[in-house]
Amino acid sequence: MITTQPASSSRTAAATAQTPPSANQGMRRSALVAGTAQLVLAVLSAAANFGVIQRLVIPGDATRTARDILASAGLFRLAIAALAVVVILDIVVARALLTFFEPVHQGLARLAAWLRISYAVIFAVAISQLTGVLSLLSNVRYLTTFSAGQRRTEALTKIGDFQDIWHVSLILFGLHLILIGYLAVKSGYVPRVLGILLVIAGGGYLVGSSSALLVPGNSVNVAAFTFIGEALFMLWLLAKGRNVTPKA
């Protein structure tokens, strides 16, 4: 006796075949990894940059900057170490989001991942500028080779180079966010509003970093464009990402 399977059951079976349980589990794990890593890197980056570096660096005042950095040398080293951890976490996020968005479009998901990895590499180059600041200000070899004024000016220049190189890398990060936002909109399993906010966030980085490079000292307040989208997406990944299922 031959039996026929209902059409609805066939569609369900086909959808299950297209997205096996192991793939769903991989996506859910990647959502948790991406959300957790983004939370940690956001805290470390804010503490290191806003809490330490920007507090110690006085634009245009090399003498005071040098004095403040030497007085808080341990804190300055911790900030550099925190930023180095941020680089590693950005690579972790890039890999996790690749897995999370591959069902939408594999090619664009890979491009987004490589953009974030490229951002992280250039950011690491930027951080390398900071590593020489303390040596320049306190190493005996430099103390006997250059005058105090020269060393302080060079240290402030290195910090400026760190900021400029970071702005270059943030252009790539902005492009990454725009692609991630597009994939979120098209996914069907991420709220469309989050995707739109991520695209806006990416545009904010592009405008802010470009203006900082082209017109130093007159950059757009990027945080006003980026904070909401990035924060909400991070929280959504942590709260809802573990239940996500790709739509057939």
HELIX and SHEET records of a PDB file:
HELIX    1   1 ALA A    7  GLN A   18  1                                  12    
HELIX    2   2 PRO A   21  SER A   45  1                                  25    
HELIX    3   3 ALA A   46  ILE A   53  3                                   8    
HELIX    4   4 GLN A   54  LEU A   56  1                                   3    
HELIX    5   5 ALA A   62  ALA A   71  1                                  10    
HELIX    6   6 ALA A   73  PHE A  101  1                                  29    
HELIX    7   7 GLN A  106  THR A  131  1                                  26    
HELIX    8   8 VAL A  133  SER A  138  1                                   6    
HELIX    9   9 VAL A  140  THR A  145  1                                   6    
HELIX   10  10 ALA A  148  SER A  187  1                                  40    
HELIX   11  11 ARG A  192  LEU A  214  1                                  23    
HELIX   12  12 ALA A  223  ALA A  239  1                                  17    
HELIX   13  13 GLY A  241  ASN A  243  5                                   3    
END                                                                             
